[in-house]
Structure formats: structure tokens, C-alpha cells
Amino acid sequence: MGAAAARPRVLVLTNLFPVPWEATRGTFNAQQFTWLAERADVTVAIALPLREALRWPRMTWRTLRLRSNERPARCGFLYLNLPRPLARLNALLYLVAFCLQHPRLALWGSWDCLVGSWLYPDAVAAAMLAAIRARPIVPIALGTDGNVLSRMPDRRSQIVWMLRRARRLVTVSAALREVLADCGATPERTIVAYTGVDPGRFRPMSRASARAGLGIEAGARVVLFVGNLIPTKGTRELLAAAVSLLRSDPRWMFVLIGGGPEVEVIRGGFEDAGAAHRVMLPGRIPNTALATWYASADVVCLPSHREGVPNVVLEAMACGRPVVATRVGGIPEVVPEFAGILVEPHSSAAVADALRRCLETTWDESRIAASAGRFSWATNVDQLLEAISAAAAPGREGGTP
């Protein structure tokens, strides 16, 4: 890369990044690429699904423009995301949309490496552009893209092609690395980079003060969920566990932060159980405001059916809070026995039992918080830069120079 070796020029394609109408989308990407921009020249091209963007025309217009004065620099582009059985065309449509809307950046821009954060359509489209421009690509696999999309026939062949072309692959867990090895990813060229936690934002704080500020009663047994309120996050299991626990102890309080199609299902479930006053649904909350909610909790629960390594778990631990989560994806790699209880997915009874046991256990909050210290954005970016530098170095085997 010559002079660029000290500060590589990186173009990122991703559909997971905060936008004006959804500030909580892809906050992990926002944090990662903001940290990366301290050490590289980064431009993030944010893919905006057309049907979604049409609902927010003024906000969309502001997002589409290239803003090179920000760190990282960013721009948006509209793309048509087709449902199955036409979904096999989405990566091509994604690439065409980007090239038509930002031709100077896509076709003549000066960058040393492409990063596709999410395997399909983002990383596949990035690989197509990398082939056109004779540049290397580093895909980042985050969870569902590897665990689910890579097994879909209409996407798998394209993901396999992209992975074989990539000189380096970054995954958020060792479990995901093994999944993608089955798709042709070379383990020796795969770097596991666990997502990071900002220690200045997430740290142990007073539970009593946090509850007083949020209006949560001091004596409640508070269970906190943070994430999209969708079935695959285990919201139905958490609801059933909550109803079961409240039958024997009315002190339980459940706080579910996030938005999604399950909001009314959850609200209705608590109402039907005569426990509407034992649930809080504050909606989506910016990552910058989550620390107080973690501090208010006795336990953070994430009963997902599938995951990569969720930031929620790491942030909860950094705040000294124990975790009840499912034994899926990379979660077992980051939650030691002294930091929580892991259960099998799809079992509301297991979730209820784990929550009960969690509240009956004395946890060393300082030790839990210290264990989260190994997950830092500085370390994450070191590993990402290692992958980018190795991919962009001339003469490397695999892929197109």
C-alpha cells in the first residue's frame, strides 16, 4: 500500500448503521468504524432499503449525501431488497444501486480495501465491486448472516464465492468461524474479533440511584432485556417465563428495551396475566443512554434462538450484572460461569428456572465487570486492521491483488 500502509483507505458497505429514523440500528458497527477511523481513512456507505426509506423522505435525503467531514465519512444509497424467490438478485441490485448513486466513490474512489459488514448482500456486493476494481475485500460475519443466510441455497453459492475470494475473513466468534469453514472460508485466514465495550460508558454504578432515576421500585426483582422484540430473540420464552415467575412472586419486574412486532404481544401477555404493571416497554433507547438501565437490573436476560456475540451480554457484564442467556453462537465463549447462567434455547421453563436461581445467587459484580475488560474496541480494531493490512499487502496469496 506504500504510504497508505500506515493509514489504509477503507470503504465499508453495510446495511447496519444508525440512520435518522432508527438511531439504534447497527450501533456496534457505528462504534467499530468510529474507532477504526482513528487509525484509517474510512468511508461507510449505508444501504437503505427503498421501502423503508420512502416512509422518511426528508431524513433519507439527508442520509444519501456524502459527508466527508464526519469521522467516519459516510453516505447513503437506496436499494431494492427483493423477497424470495428473487432474493438471489439482491447483491447484484445492491451493487448497481451503489454504483449508480455514488459512481465517483464506487468506480473511481481511492481506497485500498473493501469491508462488507454482513455477508449478504453487503459482503457479496463488495466482493463484486472488489473484482471490478481489482481490490481486496475483508468480509465481517456478525451472526445470523453466517448461521442462517449461508445455509439458504439462493444465497449460499454467492457467499461461498465471496469467501473464497476474500484474503481475510473477520468473525465475531470462534463458533461462527467454524460455521463458515463449511462454506469454504480458510480457518488460517479467519480472524476472530470479539465486539468491544466502551469502558467509559459501561461500568458498575449504583443500582439504587439508577432505579430512583428511572422510576423503578427499589425492592423489585428486575429482569432487563435489550434488543429487537422479535420471536428469534426469545421474547415468547421470556414472556412465558415472566408469567410463571409472577404467579409465585409479584416482586418481579420485566423491562424490555427495543422495538419490533412483538411489542403488543408482550404487552397483551402481561395484561392477560393481570400483571400489566410488572412490565416496562420504553421502546428503543440510544446506546449512549443504556448504562443506567443496565445498572437498574438484577439480571440481564437474552434468550435468543441464535446469536453471534451480542453486545448486550458484554455491556451487561461490563456493568457488573449477571446474565441469563442461551447457549448459542458465541455466547458460551464470552460468559464465564461466575458471570451468569446459560440454558438451551426454546425453553421458557429453563429461562424461568435460571432467572430464579440467578436471583438466589450472590454474584461478584467486580469480577464480572473485570471479565468484560478483555472485550475492548481497541483490541477489536487492532484485529480488524490486521486483517485489512494482510489483505491489502501486495503479493498475498488468494483473491485478486
C-alpha positions as CSV (number, residue, x, y, z in Angstrom):
1,M,0.0,0.0,0.0
2,G,3.0,2.3,0.1
3,A,2.3,5.5,2.0
4,A,-1.2,4.2,2.8
5,A,0.3,1.3,4.8
6,A,0.4,3.5,7.9
7,R,-3.2,4.7,7.4
8,P,-5.1,2.5,5.0
9,R,-8.1,3.8,3.0
10,V,-11.1,1.6,3.6
11,L,-14.5,1.6,2.0
12,V,-17.3,-0.1,4.1
13,L,-20.6,-1.4,2.7
14,T,-23.2,-2.2,5.2
15,N,-27.0,-2.1,5.8
16,L,-26.4,-2.0,9.6
17,F,-25.6,1.6,10.7
18,P,-27.6,4.2,12.6
19,V,-29.9,6.3,10.4
20,P,-32.0,9.3,11.4
21,W,-35.2,7.3,11.8
22,E,-33.6,4.4,13.7
23,A,-30.7,5.7,15.8
24,T,-30.2,2.3,17.5
25,R,-29.6,0.3,14.2
26,G,-26.2,-1.2,14.0
27,T,-24.7,0.7,16.9
28,F,-21.9,-1.9,17.1
29,N,-20.9,-1.0,13.6
30,A,-21.0,2.7,14.4
31,Q,-18.7,2.1,17.3
32,Q,-16.3,-0.2,15.5
33,F,-15.9,2.0,12.4
34,T,-15.6,5.2,14.6
35,W,-12.7,3.6,16.4
36,L,-11.3,2.4,13.1
37,A,-11.5,5.9,11.7
38,E,-9.0,7.0,14.3
39,R,-6.4,4.9,12.5
40,A,-7.6,4.6,8.9
41,D,-9.4,6.7,6.4
42,V,-12.8,5.2,6.5
43,T,-15.9,5.8,4.3
44,V,-19.1,4.0,5.3
45,A,-21.7,3.5,2.5
46,I,-25.0,2.8,4.2
47,A,-27.5,0.7,2.3
48,L,-31.1,1.9,2.8
49,P,-33.9,-0.4,1.8
50,L,-36.1,1.5,-0.6
51,R,-39.4,0.6,1.0
52,E,-38.2,1.7,4.4
53,A,-36.6,5.0,3.1
54,L,-39.8,6.0,1.3
55,R,-41.5,6.4,4.7
56,W,-38.9,9.0,5.8
57,P,-38.2,11.1,2.6
58,R,-36.7,14.1,4.3
59,M,-34.5,12.1,6.6
60,T,-33.5,9.9,3.7
61,W,-32.4,12.8,1.6
62,R,-30.0,14.0,4.3
63,T,-28.6,10.5,4.7
64,L,-27.9,10.0,0.9
65,R,-25.4,12.8,0.6
66,L,-21.7,12.1,1.1
67,R,-20.5,13.7,4.4
68,S,-16.7,13.6,4.2
69,N,-16.3,16.0,7.1
70,E,-17.5,13.4,9.6
71,R,-15.5,10.6,11.2
72,P,-16.0,8.1,9.7
73,A,-17.1,9.7,6.4
74,R,-20.5,8.4,5.3
75,C,-23.1,8.4,2.7
76,G,-26.3,6.5,2.0
77,F,-27.8,4.8,-1.1
78,L,-31.2,3.3,-1.8
79,Y,-31.5,-0.3,-2.9
80,L,-34.4,-2.6,-3.8
81,N,-34.4,-5.7,-1.5
82,L,-36.4,-8.4,-3.2
83,P,-38.2,-11.2,-1.3
84,R,-37.6,-14.9,-2.1
85,P,-37.5,-16.5,-4.6
86,L,-35.9,-13.4,-6.3
87,A,-33.6,-12.7,-3.3
88,R,-30.7,-14.3,-5.2
89,L,-30.6,-11.0,-7.2
90,N,-30.2,-8.7,-4.2
91,A,-26.4,-8.5,-4.1
92,L,-26.3,-7.5,-7.8
93,L,-29.1,-4.9,-7.3
94,Y,-27.3,-3.6,-4.2
95,L,-24.0,-3.1,-6.2
96,V,-25.8,-1.5,-9.2
97,A,-27.6,0.9,-6.9
98,F,-24.4,1.9,-5.1
99,C,-22.5,2.4,-8.4
100,L,-25.3,4.5,-10.0
101,Q,-25.8,6.7,-6.9
102,H,-22.2,7.2,-6.0
103,P,-20.2,6.5,-9.1
104,R,-17.1,8.6,-8.2
105,L,-16.8,6.8,-4.9
106,A,-17.5,3.3,-6.2
107,L,-15.8,3.3,-9.6
108,W,-13.0,5.9,-9.2
109,G,-12.6,6.3,-5.5
110,S,-9.1,5.8,-4.0
111,W,-9.3,3.0,-1.4
112,D,-7.0,0.1,-0.5
113,C,-9.6,-2.4,0.8
114,L,-13.3,-3.0,0.9
115,V,-15.1,-4.2,4.0
116,G,-18.5,-5.8,3.8
117,S,-20.1,-5.9,7.2
118,W,-22.8,-8.6,6.9
119,L,-22.3,-11.4,4.4
120,Y,-25.3,-11.0,2.2
121,P,-26.0,-8.9,0.3
122,D,-23.3,-6.4,1.6
123,A,-20.1,-8.5,1.5
124,V,-21.1,-10.3,-1.7
125,A,-21.8,-6.9,-3.4
126,A,-18.5,-5.6,-2.0
127,A,-16.7,-8.7,-3.5
128,M,-18.2,-8.0,-6.9
129,L,-17.0,-4.4,-6.7
130,A,-13.6,-5.5,-5.5
131,A,-13.4,-7.8,-8.5
132,I,-14.2,-4.9,-10.9
133,R,-11.7,-2.6,-9.2
134,A,-9.0,-5.3,-8.5
135,R,-9.0,-4.5,-4.8
136,P,-9.1,-6.9,-1.8
137,I,-12.1,-7.5,0.3
138,V,-12.4,-8.3,4.1
139,P,-16.0,-9.5,4.9
140,I,-17.2,-9.3,8.5
141,A,-19.6,-12.0,9.7
142,L,-21.8,-11.0,12.6
143,G,-24.2,-13.9,13.4
144,T,-27.4,-14.6,11.5
145,D,-25.7,-13.9,8.2
146,G,-23.4,-16.8,8.8
147,N,-25.6,-19.1,10.8
148,V,-28.7,-18.7,8.7
149,L,-28.2,-16.9,5.4
150,S,-25.2,-19.1,4.5
151,R,-27.4,-22.2,4.6
152,M,-30.0,-20.8,2.2
153,P,-29.5,-22.2,-1.3
154,D,-30.2,-19.0,-3.1
155,R,-27.5,-17.2,-1.1
156,R,-25.0,-19.9,-0.2
157,S,-23.4,-20.2,-3.6
158,Q,-22.7,-16.4,-3.7
159,I,-21.4,-16.4,-0.1
160,V,-19.1,-19.3,-1.0
161,W,-17.8,-17.4,-4.0
162,M,-17.2,-14.3,-1.9
163,L,-15.5,-16.2,0.9
164,R,-13.1,-18.0,-1.5
165,R,-12.2,-14.6,-2.9
166,A,-11.6,-12.9,0.4
167,R,-8.0,-12.8,1.6
168,R,-9.1,-12.4,5.1
169,L,-12.4,-13.0,7.0
170,V,-13.4,-11.5,10.3
171,T,-15.9,-13.2,12.5
172,V,-17.3,-12.2,15.9
173,S,-16.9,-15.7,17.5
174,A,-15.0,-18.9,17.1
175,A,-18.3,-20.7,16.6
176,L,-19.1,-18.6,13.6
177,R,-15.6,-19.3,12.2
178,E,-16.4,-23.0,12.3
179,V,-19.8,-22.5,10.6
180,L,-18.2,-20.5,7.7
181,A,-15.3,-23.0,7.3
182,D,-18.0,-25.3,5.9
183,C,-18.7,-22.6,3.3
184,G,-15.1,-22.6,2.1
185,A,-13.6,-20.0,4.4
186,T,-10.0,-20.9,5.3
187,P,-9.6,-21.0,9.1
188,E,-6.0,-19.8,8.8
189,R,-7.2,-16.6,7.1
190,T,-10.0,-16.1,9.5
191,I,-9.6,-13.7,12.4
192,V,-11.9,-13.9,15.4
193,A,-12.5,-10.3,16.7
194,Y,-15.0,-10.2,19.5
195,T,-17.0,-7.0,19.6
196,G,-15.9,-4.4,22.1
197,V,-17.3,-2.5,25.0
198,D,-16.7,1.2,25.8
199,P,-15.5,1.2,29.4
200,G,-16.1,4.9,29.8
201,R,-19.8,4.3,29.0
202,F,-20.5,0.8,30.6
203,R,-19.2,0.3,34.1
204,P,-20.6,-0.6,37.5
205,M,-22.9,2.0,39.0
206,S,-25.3,2.3,41.9
207,R,-28.4,0.1,41.5
208,A,-30.4,2.3,43.9
209,S,-29.6,5.5,42.2
210,A,-30.3,4.1,38.7
211,R,-33.7,2.8,39.9
212,A,-34.6,6.1,41.5
213,G,-33.8,8.0,38.3
214,L,-35.8,5.6,36.1
215,G,-38.8,5.3,38.5
216,I,-38.3,1.6,39.3
217,E,-39.3,0.5,42.7
218,A,-36.3,-0.2,45.0
219,G,-37.4,-3.7,46.1
220,A,-38.3,-5.1,42.6
221,R,-36.5,-8.2,41.2
222,V,-35.7,-6.5,37.8
223,V,-35.0,-8.5,34.7
224,L,-33.7,-6.5,31.7
225,F,-33.9,-7.4,28.1
226,V,-32.3,-5.2,25.4
227,G,-32.7,-6.0,21.7
228,N,-35.2,-6.3,18.8
229,L,-38.6,-7.5,20.0
230,I,-38.9,-10.4,17.6
231,P,-39.5,-14.1,18.1
232,T,-35.9,-15.2,17.3
233,K,-34.7,-13.2,20.3
234,G,-36.7,-15.5,22.6
235,T,-39.3,-12.9,23.5
236,R,-42.1,-15.5,23.7
237,E,-40.0,-17.7,26.0
238,L,-39.2,-14.7,28.2
239,L,-42.9,-13.7,28.3
240,A,-43.9,-17.3,29.4
241,A,-41.1,-17.3,32.0
242,A,-42.3,-13.9,33.3
243,V,-45.9,-15.1,33.7
244,S,-44.7,-18.2,35.5
245,L,-42.5,-16.3,37.9
246,L,-45.1,-13.7,38.7
247,R,-47.6,-16.3,39.8
248,S,-45.4,-17.1,42.8
249,D,-43.7,-13.8,43.4
250,P,-45.2,-10.4,42.5
251,R,-41.9,-8.6,43.1
252,W,-40.6,-9.5,39.6
253,M,-40.4,-6.6,37.2
254,F,-39.5,-7.0,33.5
255,V,-38.0,-4.3,31.4
256,L,-37.9,-4.9,27.7
257,I,-36.0,-2.2,25.7
258,G,-36.4,-2.3,22.0
259,G,-38.9,-2.2,19.2
260,G,-40.4,-4.7,16.9
261,P,-43.5,-6.7,16.0
262,E,-43.7,-8.4,19.4
263,V,-44.3,-5.3,21.4
264,E,-48.1,-5.7,21.5
265,V,-47.8,-9.5,22.0
266,I,-45.7,-8.9,25.1
267,R,-47.9,-6.1,26.4
268,G,-51.0,-8.3,25.9
269,G,-49.4,-11.2,27.6
270,F,-48.8,-9.3,30.7
271,E,-52.3,-7.8,30.6
272,D,-53.9,-11.2,30.3
273,A,-51.9,-12.4,33.3
274,G,-53.2,-9.4,35.3
275,A,-49.6,-8.1,35.5
276,A,-49.6,-5.1,33.2
277,H,-47.9,-3.1,36.0
278,R,-45.0,-5.5,36.1
279,V,-43.6,-4.8,32.6
280,M,-41.9,-1.7,31.2
281,L,-41.7,-1.2,27.4
282,P,-39.7,2.0,27.0
283,G,-39.1,1.4,23.3
284,R,-35.7,1.9,21.5
285,I,-33.1,3.7,23.6
286,P,-29.8,5.0,22.2
287,N,-26.7,3.1,23.2
288,T,-25.4,6.2,25.0
289,A,-28.3,6.0,27.4
290,L,-28.3,2.3,28.2
291,A,-25.9,2.2,31.1
292,T,-28.4,3.4,33.6
293,W,-30.9,0.7,32.6
294,Y,-28.2,-2.0,33.0
295,A,-27.4,-0.6,36.4
296,S,-31.0,-0.8,37.5
297,A,-31.2,-4.5,36.7
298,D,-30.7,-7.5,38.9
299,V,-30.1,-9.7,35.9
300,V,-29.9,-9.2,32.1
301,C,-31.7,-11.9,30.1
302,L,-31.2,-12.7,26.4
303,P,-33.0,-16.0,25.5
304,S,-32.2,-15.8,21.8
305,H,-32.6,-18.7,19.4
306,R,-29.4,-17.7,17.6
307,E,-26.6,-15.1,18.0
308,G,-23.1,-14.1,17.1
309,V,-21.7,-12.4,20.2
310,P,-24.3,-9.9,21.3
311,N,-23.1,-6.6,22.6
312,V,-25.9,-6.7,25.1
313,V,-24.2,-9.5,27.0
314,L,-20.8,-7.8,27.0
315,E,-22.3,-4.4,28.1
316,A,-24.3,-6.1,30.9
317,M,-21.1,-7.8,32.2
318,A,-19.2,-4.5,31.9
319,C,-21.8,-3.0,34.2
320,G,-21.3,-5.9,36.7
321,R,-24.6,-7.5,36.0
322,P,-25.0,-11.3,35.7
323,V,-26.5,-12.7,32.6
324,V,-29.1,-15.4,31.8
325,A,-28.7,-16.3,28.1
326,T,-29.0,-19.2,25.8
327,R,-26.1,-21.5,24.9
328,V,-26.0,-20.4,21.2
329,G,-23.4,-18.9,18.9
330,G,-20.5,-17.3,20.6
331,I,-22.3,-16.6,23.9
332,P,-20.6,-19.6,25.7
333,E,-17.2,-18.1,24.6
334,V,-17.7,-14.9,26.5
335,V,-19.8,-15.7,29.5
336,P,-17.8,-17.5,32.3
337,E,-19.6,-19.4,35.0
338,F,-19.1,-16.6,37.5
339,A,-20.9,-14.2,35.2
340,G,-24.2,-15.9,34.6
341,I,-26.3,-18.9,33.7
342,L,-26.6,-20.4,30.2
343,V,-29.6,-22.5,29.1
344,E,-30.7,-24.3,26.0
345,P,-32.9,-22.2,23.6
346,H,-36.6,-22.6,23.1
347,S,-37.4,-23.4,26.7
348,S,-39.4,-20.9,28.8
349,A,-39.2,-23.3,31.8
350,A,-35.3,-23.2,31.6
351,V,-35.4,-19.4,31.4
352,A,-37.7,-19.1,34.4
353,D,-35.6,-21.6,36.5
354,A,-32.3,-19.8,35.5
355,L,-33.8,-16.4,36.5
356,R,-34.9,-17.7,39.8
357,R,-31.5,-19.3,40.5
358,C,-29.8,-16.1,39.4
359,L,-31.6,-14.0,41.9
360,E,-30.8,-16.5,44.7
361,T,-27.1,-16.4,43.9
362,T,-24.6,-13.9,45.3
363,W,-22.6,-12.6,42.4
364,D,-19.2,-10.8,42.5
365,E,-20.0,-7.8,40.4
366,S,-16.5,-6.5,40.4
367,R,-15.2,-9.8,39.0
368,I,-18.0,-9.9,36.3
369,A,-17.1,-6.3,35.3
370,A,-13.4,-7.2,35.2
371,S,-14.0,-10.2,32.9
372,A,-15.6,-7.9,30.4
373,G,-12.4,-5.8,30.2
374,R,-10.9,-8.2,27.7
375,F,-13.5,-7.1,25.2
376,S,-12.4,-3.6,24.0
377,W,-12.9,-1.7,20.8
378,A,-9.1,-1.0,20.8
379,T,-8.4,-4.7,20.6
380,N,-11.2,-5.3,18.1
381,V,-9.8,-2.6,15.8
382,D,-6.3,-4.0,16.2
383,Q,-7.6,-7.3,14.8
384,L,-9.6,-5.7,12.0
385,L,-6.6,-3.6,10.9
386,E,-4.5,-6.8,11.0
387,A,-7.0,-8.4,8.6
388,I,-7.1,-5.3,6.3
389,S,-3.3,-4.9,6.2
390,A,-2.8,-8.6,5.4
391,A,-5.5,-8.5,2.7
392,A,-4.1,-5.3,1.1
393,A,-0.5,-6.3,1.2
394,P,0.9,-6.9,-2.3
395,G,1.7,-10.4,-3.3
396,R,-0.6,-12.1,-0.8
397,E,-2.0,-15.5,-1.9
398,G,-5.7,-15.9,-2.6
399,G,-8.0,-13.3,-4.1
400,T,-7.1,-10.6,-6.7
401,P,-4.2,-8.3,-5.8
